[in-house]
Amino acid sequence: MLIDAFRYAGLAAKVSMLMGVLPLALAVVYAIWPTEQRLTLMRPLSLATIFAALSGTVLGVLNVFLYMSRSEPPTFSHVAVLGLSEALFPTFLGFGLLTAAWLCVALGLWRRP
């Protein structure tokens, strides 16, 4: 189901979902080799992931509203509900990846001399 949501997503949705991989990768590197410079980069990358996840979700909701407005008569159908559930996927993935990233940062802070 999650693979299908990613497969059928457009380019903007894929970019907004994959943005969360950057802070996670940096956090893993920080957990292994903790430095102040890597920790400093976590804040802007985390903010970029939050904004990408939210914009991906808003884009999905806008597409659902566009679909609903073009159907005759405009109705809230099962297709619209499915679209809304898929629209929430970028937020779910972005915040899930950020959770894992900040757990790695916590590990790096614990290991830091």
C-alpha distances in whole Angstrom, upper triangle without the diagonal:
4,5,5,6,9,10,11,12,16,19,20,16,15,19,18,15,17,20,20,20,24,25,23,25,28,28,27,30,32,31,33,36,36,38,39,38,35,34,36,33,30,31,31,28,26,28,26,23,23,24,22,19,21,22,18,17,21,20,17,19,22,20,19,22,24,22,23,26,26,26,29,29,27,25,22,20,17,15,17,15,12,13,14,11,10,13,13,11,14,16,14,13,17,18,17,18,21,22,21,24,26,26,27,30,31,32,33,36,37,37,39,43
4,5,5,6,9,10,11,14,16,17,13,12,16,15,12,14,17,16,16,20,21,19,21,24,24,24,27,29,28,30,32,33,35,36,34,31,31,32,29,27,28,27,24,23,24,22,19,20,21,18,16,18,19,15,15,19,18,15,18,20,19,18,22,23,22,23,27,27,27,30,31,28,26,23,21,18,17,18,16,13,13,14,11,9,12,11,8,11,13,11,10,13,15,13,14,18,18,18,20,23,23,24,26,28,28,30,32,33,34,36,40
4,5,5,6,9,10,13,15,16,13,12,15,15,12,13,17,16,16,20,21,20,21,24,25,24,27,29,29,30,32,33,35,36,35,31,31,33,30,27,29,28,25,24,25,23,20,21,22,19,17,20,20,17,17,20,19,17,19,22,20,20,24,24,23,25,28,28,27,31,32,29,28,25,23,20,18,19,18,15,15,17,14,11,14,14,11,13,15,14,12,15,17,16,16,19,20,20,21,24,25,25,28,29,30,31,34,35,35,37,41
4,5,5,6,8,12,14,16,13,12,16,16,14,15,19,19,19,22,24,23,24,27,28,27,30,32,32,33,36,37,38,39,37,34,34,35,32,30,31,30,27,26,27,25,22,23,23,20,18,20,20,16,16,19,18,15,18,20,17,17,21,21,19,22,25,24,24,27,28,26,25,22,20,17,15,17,16,12,12,15,12,10,13,14,11,13,16,15,14,17,19,18,19,22,23,23,24,27,28,28,31,33,33,34,37,38,39,40,44
4,6,6,6,10,12,13,10,10,13,13,11,13,16,16,17,21,22,21,23,26,26,26,29,31,31,33,35,35,37,37,35,32,32,33,30,28,28,27,24,23,24,22,19,19,20,17,14,16,16,13,13,16,14,11,14,17,14,14,18,19,17,19,22,22,22,26,27,24,23,20,19,16,14,14,14,10,10,12,10,6,9,10,8,10,13,12,11,14,17,16,17,20,21,21,23,25,26,27,29,31,32,33,35,36,37,39,42
4,6,5,8,10,11,8,7,10,11,9,10,13,14,14,18,20,19,20,23,24,24,26,28,29,30,32,33,34,35,33,29,30,31,27,25,26,25,22,21,22,20,17,18,19,15,14,16,16,12,13,16,14,12,16,18,16,16,20,20,19,22,24,24,25,28,29,27,26,23,22,20,17,17,17,14,13,14,13,9,11,12,9,9,13,12,10,13,16,15,15,18,20,20,21,24,25,25,27,29,30,31,33,35,35,37,40
4,6,8,10,13,10,9,12,14,12,13,16,17,17,20,23,22,22,26,27,26,29,31,31,33,35,35,37,37,35,32,33,34,30,28,29,28,25,25,25,23,20,22,22,18,17,19,19,15,16,19,16,14,18,19,17,17,21,21,19,22,25,24,24,28,29,27,26,24,22,20,17,18,18,15,14,16,15,11,13,15,12,13,16,16,14,17,20,19,19,22,24,23,24,27,28,28,30,33,33,34,36,38,38,40,43
4,7,10,12,10,9,13,14,13,14,18,19,19,22,25,24,25,28,29,29,31,33,34,35,37,38,39,39,37,34,35,35,32,30,31,29,26,26,26,23,21,22,21,18,17,19,17,14,15,17,14,12,15,16,13,14,18,17,16,19,21,20,21,24,26,24,23,21,19,17,14,15,16,13,11,14,13,10,11,14,12,13,16,17,15,18,21,20,20,23,25,25,26,29,30,31,32,35,35,36,39,40,41,42,46
4,7,8,6,6,10,10,10,12,14,16,17,20,22,22,23,26,27,27,29,31,32,34,35,35,36,37,34,31,32,32,29,27,27,25,23,22,22,20,17,18,18,14,13,15,14,10,11,13,11,9,13,14,11,13,16,16,15,18,20,20,21,25,26,23,23,21,20,18,15,15,16,13,11,13,12,9,9,12,10,10,14,14,13,15,18,18,18,21,23,23,24,27,28,29,30,32,33,34,36,38,39,40,43
4,6,5,6,9,10,11,12,14,17,18,20,22,23,24,26,27,28,30,32,33,35,36,36,37,37,34,31,32,32,28,27,27,25,22,23,22,19,18,19,17,14,14,15,13,10,12,13,10,10,13,13,11,13,16,15,15,18,20,19,21,25,26,24,24,22,22,21,17,17,18,16,13,15,15,12,11,14,13,12,15,17,16,16,20,20,20,22,25,25,25,28,30,30,31,34,35,35,37,39,40,41,44
4,5,5,6,9,10,11,12,15,16,17,20,21,21,24,25,26,28,29,31,32,33,34,34,34,31,29,30,29,26,25,25,23,20,21,20,17,16,18,16,13,13,15,13,10,13,14,11,12,15,15,14,16,19,18,18,22,23,22,24,28,29,27,27,26,25,24,21,20,21,19,16,18,18,14,14,16,14,12,16,18,16,16,19,20,19,21,24,24,24,27,29,29,30,32,34,33,35,38,38,39,42
4,5,5,6,9,10,11,14,15,16,19,20,21,23,24,26,27,28,30,32,33,33,33,32,30,27,28,27,24,23,23,20,18,18,17,14,13,15,13,9,10,12,9,7,10,11,8,10,13,13,12,15,17,16,18,21,22,22,24,28,29,26,26,25,25,24,21,19,21,19,15,16,17,14,12,14,13,10,13,16,14,14,17,19,18,19,22,23,22,25,27,27,28,31,32,32,34,36,37,37,41
4,5,5,6,9,10,12,14,16,18,18,20,22,23,24,26,28,29,31,32,32,32,32,30,27,27,27,24,22,22,20,18,17,17,14,12,13,12,9,9,10,9,5,8,10,8,8,11,12,11,14,16,16,17,19,21,22,23,27,28,25,25,23,22,21,18,17,18,16,13,13,14,10,9,11,9,7,10,12,11,11,15,16,16,17,20,21,21,23,25,26,26,29,30,31,32,35,36,36,40
4,5,5,6,9,11,12,14,16,16,17,20,21,22,24,26,27,28,30,30,31,31,28,25,26,26,23,21,22,20,17,17,17,14,12,14,14,10,10,13,11,8,11,14,12,11,15,16,15,17,20,20,20,23,25,25,26,30,31,28,28,26,25,24,21,20,20,18,15,16,16,12,12,13,10,8,12,13,11,11,15,15,14,16,19,19,19,22,24,24,25,28,29,29,31,33,34,34,38
4,5,5,6,9,10,11,14,15,16,18,19,21,22,24,25,27,28,28,28,28,25,23,24,23,20,19,19,17,14,15,15,11,10,13,12,8,9,12,10,8,12,14,12,13,16,17,16,19,21,21,22,25,26,27,28,32,33,30,30,28,28,27,24,23,23,21,18,18,18,15,14,15,13,9,12,14,12,11,15,16,14,15,19,19,18,21,23,23,23,26,28,27,29,32,32,32,36
4,6,5,8,10,11,13,14,16,17,19,20,22,23,25,27,28,27,27,27,25,22,22,22,19,17,17,15,13,12,12,9,7,9,8,5,5,8,7,5,9,11,10,11,14,15,15,17,20,20,21,23,25,26,28,31,32,29,28,26,26,25,23,21,21,19,17,16,16,13,11,12,10,7,9,11,9,8,11,13,12,13,16,17,16,19,21,21,22,25,26,26,28,30,31,31,35
4,6,6,8,11,12,13,14,16,17,19,21,22,23,25,26,26,27,27,25,22,22,23,19,17,18,17,13,13,14,11,8,10,11,7,6,10,10,7,10,13,12,12,15,17,17,18,21,21,22,24,26,27,28,32,33,30,29,26,26,24,22,21,20,18,16,16,15,12,11,11,8,5,8,9,6,6,10,11,10,11,14,15,15,17,19,19,21,23,24,25,27,29,30,30,34
4,5,6,8,10,10,11,14,15,16,18,20,21,22,24,24,25,25,23,20,20,21,17,16,17,16,12,13,14,11,9,12,12,9,9,13,13,11,13,16,15,15,19,20,20,22,24,25,25,28,30,30,31,35,36,33,32,30,29,28,25,24,24,21,19,19,18,15,15,14,12,9,11,12,9,8,11,12,9,11,15,14,13,17,19,18,19,22,23,23,25,28,28,28,32
4,5,6,8,9,11,12,14,15,17,18,19,21,22,22,22,22,20,17,18,18,14,13,14,12,9,9,10,8,5,9,10,7,8,11,12,11,13,16,15,16,19,20,21,23,25,25,26,29,30,31,33,37,37,34,33,31,31,30,27,26,25,23,21,21,20,17,16,15,13,10,11,13,10,7,11,12,9,10,14,14,12,15,17,17,17,21,22,21,23,26,26,27,30
4,5,6,7,9,10,11,13,15,16,17,19,20,20,21,21,19,16,16,17,14,11,12,12,8,8,10,8,5,8,10,8,8,12,13,12,14,17,17,18,20,22,22,24,26,27,28,30,32,33,34,38,38,35,34,31,31,30,28,26,25,23,22,21,19,17,16,15,12,9,10,11,8,5,8,8,6,6,10,10,9,11,14,14,14,17,19,19,20,23,24,24,28
4,6,5,6,9,10,11,12,14,15,17,18,18,20,20,19,15,16,17,14,12,14,14,10,10,13,11,9,12,14,12,12,15,16,15,17,20,20,20,23,25,25,26,29,30,30,32,34,35,37,40,41,38,37,34,34,32,30,29,28,26,24,23,22,19,19,18,15,12,13,13,10,8,11,10,7,9,11,10,9,12,14,13,14,17,18,18,20,22,22,23,27
4,5,5,6,9,10,11,12,14,16,16,16,17,17,15,12,13,14,10,9,12,11,7,9,11,10,8,12,14,12,13,16,17,16,19,21,21,22,25,26,27,28,31,31,32,35,36,37,39,42,43,40,39,36,36,35,32,31,31,29,27,26,25,22,21,20,18,15,15,16,13,11,13,13,9,10,13,12,9,12,15,13,13,17,17,17,19,21,21,21,25
4,5,5,6,9,10,10,12,14,15,14,15,15,13,10,10,11,8,6,9,9,6,6,10,9,8,11,13,12,13,16,17,17,19,22,22,23,25,27,28,29,32,33,34,36,37,39,40,44,44,41,40,37,37,35,34,32,31,29,28,27,25,23,22,20,18,15,15,15,13,10,11,12,8,7,10,9,6,9,11,10,10,13,14,14,15,18,19,19,22
4,5,5,6,9,10,10,13,14,14,16,16,15,12,12,14,12,9,12,13,9,9,13,12,10,13,16,15,14,18,19,19,20,23,24,24,26,28,29,30,32,34,34,36,38,39,40,44,45,41,40,37,37,35,33,32,31,29,28,27,25,23,22,20,18,15,15,15,12,10,11,10,6,7,9,7,4,8,9,8,9,12,13,13,15,17,17,18,22
4,5,5,6,9,10,11,12,13,14,16,15,11,12,14,12,10,14,14,11,12,15,14,13,16,18,17,17,21,22,21,23,26,26,26,29,31,31,32,35,36,36,38,40,41,43,46,47,44,43,40,40,37,35,35,33,31,30,29,27,25,25,23,20,18,18,18,15,13,15,14,10,10,13,10,8,11,12,10,11,14,14,13,16,18,17,18,21
4,5,5,6,9,10,10,10,11,12,11,7,9,11,8,7,11,12,9,10,14,13,13,16,18,17,18,21,22,22,24,27,27,28,30,32,32,34,36,37,38,40,42,43,45,48,49,46,45,42,42,40,38,37,36,34,32,31,30,27,27,25,23,20,20,20,17,15,16,15,12,11,13,11,8,10,12,9,9,13,13,11,14,16,16,15,19
4,5,5,6,9,10,9,11,12,12,8,8,11,9,7,11,13,10,10,14,15,13,16,18,18,18,21,23,23,24,27,28,28,31,33,33,35,37,38,39,41,43,44,45,49,49,46,45,41,42,39,38,37,35,33,32,31,29,27,27,25,22,20,19,19,16,14,14,14,10,9,11,9,5,7,8,5,5,9,9,8,11,13,13,13,17
4,5,5,6,9,9,12,14,14,10,11,14,13,11,15,16,14,14,18,18,16,19,21,21,21,24,26,25,26,29,30,30,32,35,35,36,39,40,40,42,44,45,46,50,51,47,46,43,43,40,39,38,36,34,33,32,30,28,28,26,23,21,21,20,17,16,16,15,12,12,12,9,7,9,9,6,8,10,9,8,12,13,13,14,17
4,5,5,6,7,10,12,12,8,10,13,12,11,15,16,14,15,19,19,18,20,23,22,23,26,27,27,29,31,32,32,35,37,37,38,41,42,43,45,47,48,49,53,53,50,49,46,46,43,42,41,39,37,36,35,33,31,31,29,26,24,24,23,20,19,19,18,15,14,16,13,10,12,12,9,9,12,11,9,12,14,12,13,16
4,5,5,4,7,9,9,6,7,10,10,9,13,15,13,14,18,18,18,20,22,22,23,26,27,27,29,32,32,33,35,37,38,39,41,43,44,45,47,49,50,54,54,51,49,46,46,44,43,42,40,38,37,36,34,32,32,29,27,25,24,24,21,19,19,18,15,14,15,13,10,10,11,7,6,10,9,6,9,11,10,10,13
4,6,6,9,12,13,10,10,14,13,12,15,18,16,16,20,20,19,21,24,24,24,27,29,29,30,33,34,34,36,38,39,40,42,44,44,46,48,50,51,54,55,51,50,47,46,44,43,42,40,38,37,36,34,32,32,30,27,25,25,24,21,20,19,18,15,14,14,12,10,10,9,6,6,8,6,4,8,9,8,9,12
4,6,10,13,14,11,12,16,15,15,18,20,18,19,22,23,22,24,27,27,27,30,32,31,33,35,36,36,39,41,41,42,45,46,47,49,51,52,53,57,57,54,52,49,49,47,45,44,43,41,40,39,36,35,35,32,30,28,27,26,24,22,22,21,18,17,17,15,13,14,13,9,10,11,9,7,10,11,9,10,12
4,6,10,11,9,10,14,14,14,17,19,18,19,22,23,22,25,27,27,28,31,32,32,34,36,37,38,40,42,42,44,46,47,48,50,52,53,54,58,59,55,54,51,51,49,47,46,45,43,42,41,38,37,36,34,32,29,29,28,26,24,24,23,20,19,19,17,14,15,15,11,11,13,11,8,10,12,9,8,11
4,7,9,7,8,11,12,12,15,17,16,17,20,21,21,23,26,26,27,29,31,31,33,35,36,37,39,41,42,43,45,47,48,49,51,53,54,58,58,54,53,50,50,48,47,46,44,42,41,40,38,36,36,33,31,29,28,28,25,23,23,22,19,18,18,16,13,13,13,10,9,10,9,6,7,10,8,6,9
4,5,6,6,9,10,11,14,16,16,17,20,21,21,23,26,26,27,30,31,32,33,35,36,38,40,41,42,44,46,47,48,50,52,53,55,58,59,55,54,51,52,50,48,47,45,44,42,41,39,38,37,34,33,30,29,29,27,24,24,24,21,19,20,19,15,15,16,13,11,13,13,9,9,12,11,8,10
4,6,5,6,9,10,12,14,15,16,18,20,21,22,24,25,26,28,30,31,33,34,35,37,39,40,41,43,45,46,47,49,51,52,54,57,58,54,53,50,51,50,48,46,45,44,42,40,39,38,36,34,32,30,28,29,27,24,24,24,21,19,20,19,16,15,17,15,11,13,14,11,10,13,13,10,11
4,5,5,6,9,11,12,13,15,17,17,19,21,22,23,25,27,28,29,31,33,33,35,37,38,39,41,43,44,46,47,49,50,52,56,56,52,52,49,50,48,47,45,44,42,40,39,38,36,35,33,31,28,27,28,26,23,23,24,21,19,20,20,16,16,18,15,13,15,16,13,13,16,16,13,15
4,5,5,7,10,11,11,12,15,16,16,19,20,21,22,25,26,26,28,30,31,33,35,36,37,39,41,42,43,45,46,48,49,53,54,50,49,47,47,45,44,42,41,39,38,36,35,33,32,30,28,25,24,25,23,20,20,20,17,15,17,16,12,12,15,12,10,13,13,10,11,15,14,12,15
4,5,5,8,10,10,11,14,15,16,17,19,20,21,23,25,26,28,29,31,32,34,35,37,38,40,41,43,44,46,47,49,53,53,49,48,45,46,44,43,41,40,39,37,35,34,33,31,29,27,25,23,24,22,19,18,19,17,14,15,15,11,10,13,11,8,10,12,9,9,13,13,11,14
4,6,6,8,9,11,12,14,15,17,18,20,21,23,24,25,27,29,30,32,33,34,36,38,39,40,42,44,45,47,48,52,52,49,48,45,46,45,43,41,40,39,37,35,34,33,31,29,28,25,24,25,23,20,19,21,18,15,17,17,14,13,16,14,11,14,16,13,12,16,17,14,17
4,6,6,6,9,10,11,12,15,16,17,18,20,21,23,25,26,27,29,31,32,33,35,36,37,39,41,42,44,46,49,50,46,45,43,44,42,40,38,38,36,34,33,32,30,28,27,25,22,21,22,20,17,17,19,16,13,16,16,12,12,15,14,11,15,16,14,14,18,18,16,19
4,6,5,6,9,10,10,12,14,15,16,18,20,21,22,24,25,27,29,30,31,33,35,36,37,39,40,42,44,47,48,44,43,40,41,40,38,36,35,34,32,30,29,28,26,24,23,19,18,19,17,14,14,15,13,10,12,13,9,9,12,11,9,12,14,12,13,16,17,16,19
4,5,5,6,9,10,11,12,14,15,17,18,20,21,23,24,26,27,29,30,32,33,34,36,38,39,41,43,46,46,43,42,39,40,39,37,35,34,33,31,29,29,27,25,23,23,19,18,19,18,14,14,16,14,11,13,14,11,10,14,14,11,14,16,15,15,18,19,18,21
4,5,5,6,9,10,11,12,14,15,16,18,20,21,22,24,26,27,28,30,31,32,34,36,37,39,41,44,45,41,41,38,39,38,36,34,33,32,30,28,28,26,24,23,22,18,17,19,18,14,15,17,15,12,15,16,13,13,17,16,14,17,19,18,18,22,23,21,24
4,5,5,6,9,10,10,12,14,15,16,18,20,21,22,24,25,27,29,30,31,33,35,36,37,39,43,43,40,39,37,37,36,34,32,31,30,28,27,26,24,22,21,19,16,15,17,15,11,12,14,12,10,13,14,10,11,15,14,13,16,18,17,18,21,22,21,24
4,5,5,6,9,10,11,12,14,15,17,18,20,21,23,24,26,27,29,30,32,33,35,36,38,42,42,38,37,35,35,34,32,30,29,28,26,25,24,22,20,18,17,14,13,14,13,9,9,12,10,7,10,12,9,9,13,13,12,14,17,16,17,20,21,21,24
4,5,5,6,8,10,11,12,14,15,16,18,20,21,22,24,26,27,28,30,32,33,35,37,40,40,36,36,33,34,34,32,30,29,28,26,24,23,22,20,18,18,14,13,15,14,11,11,14,13,10,13,15,13,12,16,17,15,18,20,20,20,23,24,24,27
4,5,5,6,9,10,10,12,14,15,16,18,20,21,22,24,26,27,28,30,31,33,35,38,39,35,35,32,33,32,30,28,28,27,24,23,23,21,18,17,17,13,12,15,14,10,12,14,13,11,14,16,13,14,18,18,17,20,22,21,22,25,26,25,29
4,5,5,6,9,10,10,12,14,15,16,18,20,21,23,24,26,27,29,30,32,33,37,37,34,33,30,31,30,28,26,25,24,22,20,20,18,16,14,13,10,9,11,10,6,8,11,9,8,11,13,11,12,16,16,16,18,20,20,21,24,25,25,29
4,5,5,6,9,10,11,12,14,16,17,18,20,21,23,24,26,27,29,31,32,36,36,32,31,29,30,29,27,25,24,23,21,19,18,17,15,13,13,10,8,11,10,7,7,11,10,8,11,14,13,13,16,18,17,19,22,22,22,25,27,26,30
4,5,5,6,8,10,10,12,14,15,16,18,20,21,22,24,26,27,29,31,34,34,30,30,28,29,28,26,24,24,23,20,19,19,18,15,14,14,11,9,13,13,9,11,14,14,12,15,17,16,17,20,21,20,22,25,25,25,28,30,29,33
4,5,5,6,9,10,10,12,14,15,16,18,20,21,23,24,26,27,29,33,33,29,29,27,28,27,25,22,22,21,18,17,17,15,13,12,12,8,8,12,11,8,10,13,12,12,15,17,16,17,20,21,21,23,25,25,26,29,30,30,34
4,6,5,6,9,10,11,12,14,15,17,19,20,21,23,25,26,28,31,31,28,27,24,25,24,22,20,19,18,16,14,14,13,10,9,9,5,5,8,8,5,8,11,11,11,13,15,15,16,19,20,20,22,25,25,26,29,30,30,34
4,5,5,6,9,10,11,12,14,15,17,18,20,21,23,25,26,30,30,26,25,23,24,23,22,19,19,18,16,14,14,13,10,9,10,7,6,10,11,9,10,13,14,13,16,18,18,19,21,23,23,25,27,28,28,31,32,33,36
4,5,5,6,9,10,10,12,14,15,16,18,20,21,23,25,28,28,25,25,23,24,23,21,19,19,19,15,14,15,14,10,11,12,9,9,13,13,11,13,16,16,16,19,21,20,21,24,25,25,27,30,30,31,33,35,35,38
4,6,5,6,9,10,11,13,14,15,17,19,20,21,23,27,27,24,23,21,22,21,19,17,17,16,13,12,13,10,7,8,9,6,7,11,11,10,12,15,15,16,18,20,20,21,24,25,25,28,30,30,31,34,35,35,39
4,5,5,6,9,10,11,12,14,15,17,18,20,22,25,25,22,21,18,19,19,17,14,14,13,11,9,10,9,5,5,7,6,6,9,11,10,12,14,16,16,18,20,21,22,24,26,26,28,30,31,32,34,36,36,40
4,5,5,6,9,10,11,12,14,15,16,18,20,24,24,20,20,18,19,19,17,14,15,15,12,10,12,11,7,9,11,10,10,13,14,14,15,18,19,19,21,23,24,25,27,29,29,31,33,34,34,37,38,39,42
4,5,5,6,9,10,10,12,14,15,17,19,22,23,19,20,18,19,19,16,14,15,15,11,10,13,11,8,10,11,10,11,15,15,15,17,19,20,20,23,25,25,26,29,30,30,32,35,35,36,38,40,40,44
4,5,5,6,9,10,11,12,14,16,17,21,21,18,17,15,16,15,13,11,12,11,7,7,9,7,4,8,9,9,11,13,14,15,17,18,19,21,23,24,25,27,29,30,31,33,35,35,37,39,40,41,44
4,5,5,6,9,10,11,12,14,16,19,19,15,15,13,14,14,12,9,10,11,8,6,9,9,6,8,11,11,12,14,16,16,18,20,22,22,24,26,27,28,30,32,32,34,36,37,38,40,42,42,46
4,5,5,6,9,10,11,12,15,18,18,15,15,14,15,16,14,11,13,14,10,9,13,12,9,12,14,14,15,18,19,19,21,23,24,25,27,29,29,30,33,34,35,36,39,39,40,43,44,44,48
4,5,5,6,9,10,11,13,16,17,14,14,13,14,15,12,9,12,12,8,9,12,11,9,12,14,14,16,18,19,20,22,24,25,26,28,29,30,32,34,35,36,38,40,40,42,44,45,46,49
4,5,5,6,9,10,11,14,15,11,11,10,10,11,9,6,8,9,6,7,10,10,8,12,14,15,16,18,19,20,22,24,25,26,28,30,31,32,34,36,37,38,40,41,42,44,46,47,50
4,5,5,6,9,10,13,13,10,10,9,11,13,11,8,11,12,9,9,13,13,11,14,17,17,18,20,22,23,24,26,28,28,30,32,33,34,36,38,39,40,42,43,44,46,48,49,52
4,5,5,6,9,12,13,10,11,12,13,15,12,10,13,14,11,12,15,15,13,16,18,19,20,22,24,24,26,28,29,30,32,34,35,36,38,40,40,42,44,45,46,48,50,50,54
4,5,5,6,10,11,9,10,10,10,12,9,8,11,12,9,11,14,14,13,16,18,19,21,23,24,25,27,28,30,31,33,35,35,37,39,40,41,43,45,46,47,49,51,51,55
4,5,5,9,9,5,6,7,8,11,9,7,10,12,10,11,15,15,14,17,19,21,22,24,25,26,28,29,31,32,34,36,37,38,40,42,43,44,46,47,48,50,52,53,56
4,6,8,8,5,8,10,11,14,13,11,14,16,14,14,18,18,17,20,22,23,24,26,28,29,30,32,34,34,36,38,39,40,42,44,45,46,48,49,50,53,54,55,58
4,7,8,7,9,12,12,15,13,12,15,16,14,16,19,19,18,22,23,24,26,28,29,30,32,34,35,36,38,40,40,42,44,45,46,48,50,51,52,54,56,56,60
4,6,5,7,10,10,12,11,10,14,15,14,16,19,19,19,22,24,25,27,28,30,31,33,34,36,37,39,40,41,43,45,46,47,49,51,52,53,55,57,58,61
3,5,8,11,11,14,14,13,17,18,17,19,22,22,22,25,27,29,30,32,33,35,36,38,39,41,42,44,45,47,48,50,51,52,54,56,57,59,60,61,65
4,6,10,11,14,14,13,16,18,18,19,22,23,23,25,28,29,30,32,34,35,36,38,40,41,42,44,45,47,48,50,51,52,54,56,57,59,60,61,65
4,7,9,13,12,11,14,16,15,16,19,20,19,22,24,26,27,28,30,31,33,34,36,37,39,41,42,43,45,47,48,49,51,52,53,55,57,58,61
4,6,9,10,9,11,14,13,14,17,18,18,20,23,25,25,26,29,30,31,32,35,36,37,39,40,41,43,45,46,47,49,51,52,53,55,56,60
4,7,8,6,7,11,11,11,13,15,15,17,20,22,22,23,26,27,28,29,31,33,33,36,37,38,40,42,43,44,46,47,48,50,52,53,57
4,5,5,7,9,10,11,13,14,15,17,19,22,23,23,25,27,28,29,31,33,34,35,37,39,40,42,43,44,46,48,49,50,52,53,57
4,5,5,6,9,10,11,12,14,16,17,20,21,21,23,26,26,27,29,31,31,33,35,37,37,39,41,42,44,45,47,48,50,51,55
4,5,5,6,9,10,11,12,15,16,18,20,20,22,24,25,26,28,30,31,32,34,36,37,38,40,41,43,44,46,47,49,50,54
4,5,5,6,9,10,10,13,15,17,18,19,21,22,24,25,27,28,29,31,33,34,35,37,39,40,42,43,44,46,48,49,52
4,5,5,6,9,10,11,13,16,17,17,19,21,22,22,25,27,27,29,31,32,33,35,37,38,39,41,42,44,46,47,51
4,5,5,6,9,10,11,14,16,15,17,20,21,21,23,25,26,27,29,31,32,34,35,36,38,40,41,42,44,45,49
4,5,5,6,9,10,12,14,15,16,18,20,20,22,24,25,27,28,30,31,33,34,36,37,39,40,42,43,44,48
4,5,5,7,9,11,12,13,15,17,18,19,21,22,23,25,27,28,29,31,33,34,36,37,38,40,42,43,46
4,5,5,7,10,11,11,13,15,16,16,19,20,21,23,25,26,27,29,31,32,33,35,36,38,39,41,44
4,5,5,8,10,10,11,14,15,16,17,19,20,22,23,25,26,28,29,31,32,34,35,37,38,40,43
4,5,7,8,10,11,12,14,15,17,18,20,22,23,24,26,28,29,30,32,33,35,36,38,39,43
4,6,6,6,9,10,11,12,15,16,17,19,20,21,23,25,26,27,29,31,32,33,35,36,40
4,5,5,6,8,10,10,12,14,15,17,18,20,21,23,24,26,27,29,30,32,33,34,38
4,5,5,6,8,10,11,12,14,15,16,18,20,21,22,24,26,27,28,30,32,32,36
4,5,5,6,8,10,10,12,14,15,16,18,20,21,22,24,25,26,28,30,31,35
4,6,6,6,9,10,11,12,14,16,17,19,20,21,23,25,26,27,29,30,34
4,6,5,6,9,10,11,12,14,15,17,18,20,21,23,24,26,27,28,32
4,5,5,6,9,10,10,12,14,15,16,18,20,21,22,24,26,26,30
4,5,5,6,9,10,10,12,14,15,16,18,20,21,22,24,25,29
4,5,5,6,9,10,11,13,14,16,17,19,20,21,23,24,28
4,5,5,6,9,10,11,12,14,15,17,18,20,21,22,26
4,5,5,6,8,10,10,12,14,15,16,18,20,20,24
4,5,5,6,9,10,11,13,14,15,17,19,20,24
4,6,5,6,9,10,11,13,14,15,17,18,22
4,5,5,6,9,10,11,12,14,15,16,20
4,5,5,6,9,10,10,12,14,15,18
4,5,5,6,9,10,11,12,14,18
4,5,5,6,9,10,11,12,16
4,5,5,6,9,10,10,14
4,5,5,6,9,10,13
4,5,5,6,9,12
4,5,5,6,10
4,5,5,8
4,6,8
4,6
4
